[in-house]
Amino acid sequence: MTPVDAIIARLLGLHPKKIDLSLERLMRLLERLDHPEQKLPPVIHVAGTNGKGSTIAFLRAALEAAGRRVHAYTSPHLVRVNERFRLGRVGGGTLVTDEELADVLTECEGANAGAPITVFEMTTAAGLLLFCRHPADVALLEVGLGGRLDATNVVERPCATGLTSISRDHTE
């Protein structure tokens, strides 16, 4: 088990015991982290049922081809949680390293102080913290389940919002 896997396993134990759709847990954590969501480069926020990941990939490729440094936050990951966090670099982005991800997750975990929170809320906070610490020209954020209480909605004024196809999903 990697250090990142161990942190994610601990975070799973903090999940609220009942469904409580709210931004309050994440806003509390972001306040303790000195509001990284307010220190981001311009954000493009992508929502929808299907095609969000492809849209993010196309946007990232186009912006990088134009010489831009592009952060990207996506979910879920396929193999490693690091896949959710791409840090913008000159010449093309790179996935966050295990060490940097473990450090930022540990920092978020400490600031959360054992309070109930979902793993998606925690990884969103970690992504925002990573992105505000690395210079970039734009940040691409993919919503989770969507709706007004999705964790990525803590970014109050994205410079653009993309909407892919919408249909009924996860109705249970």
N, C-alpha and C positions, 0 to 999 in steps of 0.2 A: 504494500500500500504506500503510495507516494504521500508526501506531506500535504499536497493539495487534496487528495482523496480523504485523508484523515480529517481535514478541516471541514470538507463537505459532509462527511458522516456526522460530525458533531453538530453542524448547522441543521441537519435534518431533524434533530431532536428538539429544535426550537420552534418548529412549525406550530402555529396556533391550533388548539384542539378542536375548534369549530370553524366553519367557514365564516370569515369576517372580512369581506371585501372593503378595503380601506387603504388610503395612502398615509394614514397616521403613523404606522410603525416605521415606514421608510422615511417619512419627513422627520420624525424624531431622530433617527439614525443620521440622516444627512445634516441635521443641525449640529449634532455632536462631532461630525467630520468637517465642520466649517463650510457647509453648502457647496460641495464640488459641482453640483448641477448648475450653479450660477457662474461657473468659471470655465465653461466649455467653449470650444470654437463653435461657429454656426452649426446647428443641428438640423439634419433632415430625418424626420420621424416617419417610419413606414408601418402602416397598419393593414389589416385585411385577413381573410381566412386562408387563402392559398396564394403563393407567389411572393410572399414577403422576402424570403431568403434570396430568391432569384433576382428580385428587384434590387436588393442591397448589393448583391454581387455585380450586377450590371452597372449600378451607380458608382460603386467603388472602382471598377475597371475603367469606366469613362473618366472619372475624376483623376485617377492615378495616371492615365494616359495623357491627361492634360497637365501633368506635373504637380498635382496637388498631393498633400499628405492627408490621408484619410483614415480616421479611426472608424471601427465598425463593431457594434455589439449585436450579436445574433443569438438565437436559441431555437431549439435545443442543440446540444453538441452531438456529434456522431461517435467519437471515440474518447476524446479528452475534454474536460471542461475548459481548457485553455482556448479551444476553438471558438468560444463565445467572444473573445477579446482580441481584436486585431488593432495593433497600434500603428498609426500613420508614420511613415518614414519617407524620406526623399528616395525616389526610385521604386517605391512599393512598400506596403505594410508588412508587418511580421506579427505572428501570434505572440502573445505575452509569454514570457519564460515561466517555468515552474516556480523558480525562486521569487520572481516579482509578484506572481499571482498569490503564492503562499503568504508573502509579506503583506499584501494589500487585504487579503481575506482575513488574516490575523488581526490587522488594524481595525477592520470593520467589525469583526467579532468582539474585540475588546471594547470598542465604542458602543456596541449594542448591549453589552453587559448582561447577557443571558436573557434578555427580554424576548417574548414570542416574536417570530419573524419568519417569513417563508424563505426558502433557498433562492427563489427568483428575486425577491426583494433584496436579499443580501448580495447576490451576484450583480444586480443592477447597481447597487451602491458601490461595489468594488469597481465595476466598469466606469462609472462616473468619476470615481477617484483616480483611476488610472488615466483616463482621458484628460482630466484637468491638469495632470502633472507632466504630460508630454505635449509639446507643441504640435499642432496640426492645423490644417486649413478648414476641415469640416469633420463632423462626427455623424455617423449614420447609426440610428437606433431602430431596432426592430421590436415591435410590441410583443408582449407575451400572449395572454388570452384576449387582450383588447378591452375595449370599453373605457369609460371615463376613470375607472379606478385601477387601470393597469399601472404597474410600477413605473413604466417609462414616462408616464404623464407627469412626473415631477418636473420635467423640463417645461417651463411655462410658455416659452415663446420660441418654438423651432422656426428656422428661417423658411422651411418648406415642409409640407406633409404629403406623403404619398399614400394612396389608398389602392390596394389590389382588390381582387374580387372578394365579395362578401357572401357568405352562405351560413347556414346553421351548422355548428360544430360544437362538440363537447357539451351537448344539451343536458347530459345527465348531471 
